[in-house]
Amino acid sequence: MIDYKVLKVCRKNNKPRLWIEGDFLLSHGWVKGDSFDLTECFEFNENDLKDYLTLTRKPNGKRKVSGRDRNNKHIPIIDITGRSVSMLNEYQKIKLIINENYILIKGVKNV
């Protein structure tokens, strides 16, 4: 099942921060300890250039979903800062498109 959600772009030290947590991840099978890779993608058609990030779940991915427990409930967390999410700097909001294998992150200028 594919689902989507619009989130505000977080900031840490005035730089963009990708922060995804909670039931949105759990409902699609993303849990603490899952490995994934982050890829920045560019798409070009004759009308415009679009860029987006993709988190792809892989058994031996370079990154891991972290998490914590609150009120006897597990909360998975994806927290990424730095150059790998610098493309989010020009956006106020992002749209997440998620399923059990990937999360596609696209910047949204007007929502």
C-alpha positions as CSV (number, residue, x, y, z in Angstrom):
1,M,0.0,0.0,0.0
2,I,1.3,3.4,-0.9
3,D,0.5,6.4,1.3
4,Y,1.6,10.0,1.5
5,K,1.9,12.8,4.1
6,V,3.0,16.4,3.9
7,L,5.4,17.7,6.6
8,K,7.1,20.9,7.5
9,V,10.8,21.0,6.8
10,C,12.6,21.0,10.2
11,R,15.7,23.0,10.9
12,K,18.8,22.4,13.0
13,N,21.3,25.2,13.3
14,N,19.4,26.9,10.5
15,K,20.0,23.9,8.1
16,P,17.4,21.5,6.8
17,R,16.7,18.4,8.8
18,L,14.7,15.4,7.7
19,W,12.7,14.1,10.7
20,I,10.1,11.3,10.2
21,E,8.7,9.4,13.2
22,G,5.9,7.4,14.6
23,D,2.9,5.6,13.3
24,F,3.4,6.8,9.8
25,L,6.6,4.6,9.6
26,L,5.2,1.8,11.7
27,S,2.1,1.4,9.6
28,H,4.3,0.7,6.6
29,G,6.7,-1.7,8.4
30,W,9.6,0.6,9.1
31,V,11.0,-0.1,12.5
32,K,14.0,0.6,14.6
33,G,17.1,-1.2,13.2
34,D,15.9,-1.3,9.6
35,S,18.7,-0.5,7.2
36,F,18.3,1.9,4.3
37,D,20.2,3.9,1.7
38,L,19.6,7.5,0.9
39,T,19.7,8.6,-2.8
40,E,19.3,12.1,-4.2
41,C,17.6,11.9,-7.6
42,F,17.1,14.4,-10.4
43,E,14.4,14.2,-13.0
44,F,14.3,16.4,-16.1
45,N,11.6,16.9,-18.6
46,E,11.2,19.6,-21.2
47,N,9.1,21.8,-18.8
48,D,11.1,21.7,-15.5
49,L,13.8,20.1,-13.4
50,K,12.6,18.2,-10.3
51,D,14.7,16.8,-7.5
52,Y,13.8,14.4,-4.7
53,L,15.3,12.1,-2.1
54,T,14.7,8.4,-1.9
55,L,15.1,6.2,1.2
56,T,15.3,2.6,0.0
57,R,15.1,-0.2,2.6
58,K,18.0,-2.7,2.1
59,P,19.3,-5.4,4.4
60,N,22.8,-3.9,4.3
61,G,22.0,-0.2,3.8
62,K,24.4,2.5,5.0
63,R,21.9,4.1,7.4
64,K,19.6,2.8,10.1
65,V,16.2,3.7,11.5
66,S,16.6,4.7,15.1
67,G,13.8,4.8,17.7
68,R,12.7,5.1,21.3
69,D,10.0,3.8,23.5
70,R,7.3,6.2,25.0
71,N,4.4,5.1,27.1
72,N,5.1,1.4,26.3
73,K,5.0,2.1,22.6
74,H,7.8,1.8,20.1
75,I,8.4,4.9,18.0
76,P,10.7,4.6,15.0
77,I,12.6,7.7,13.9
78,I,14.4,8.7,10.8
79,D,16.6,11.8,11.4
80,I,19.0,13.0,8.7
81,T,20.9,16.3,8.6
82,G,23.8,17.7,6.7
83,R,24.7,17.8,3.0
84,S,22.7,14.7,2.2
85,V,19.4,16.7,2.7
86,S,20.6,20.1,1.5
87,M,18.2,20.1,-1.4
88,L,15.4,20.6,1.2
89,N,16.8,24.0,2.0
90,E,14.7,25.7,-0.6
91,Y,11.4,24.2,0.6
92,Q,9.1,25.0,3.5
93,K,7.3,21.6,3.3
94,I,7.9,18.2,1.9
95,K,5.7,15.4,0.6
96,L,6.5,11.9,1.7
97,I,5.3,9.0,-0.5
98,I,5.8,5.7,1.4
99,N,5.4,2.0,1.1
100,E,7.2,-0.9,2.8
101,N,10.3,-0.7,0.6
102,Y,10.9,3.0,0.0
103,I,10.1,6.6,1.0
104,L,10.2,9.2,-1.7
105,I,10.7,12.8,-0.4
106,K,9.7,15.7,-2.7
107,G,9.9,19.4,-1.9
108,V,6.7,21.3,-2.0
109,K,6.7,25.1,-2.5
110,N,3.0,25.8,-2.1
111,V,0.7,23.7,0.1
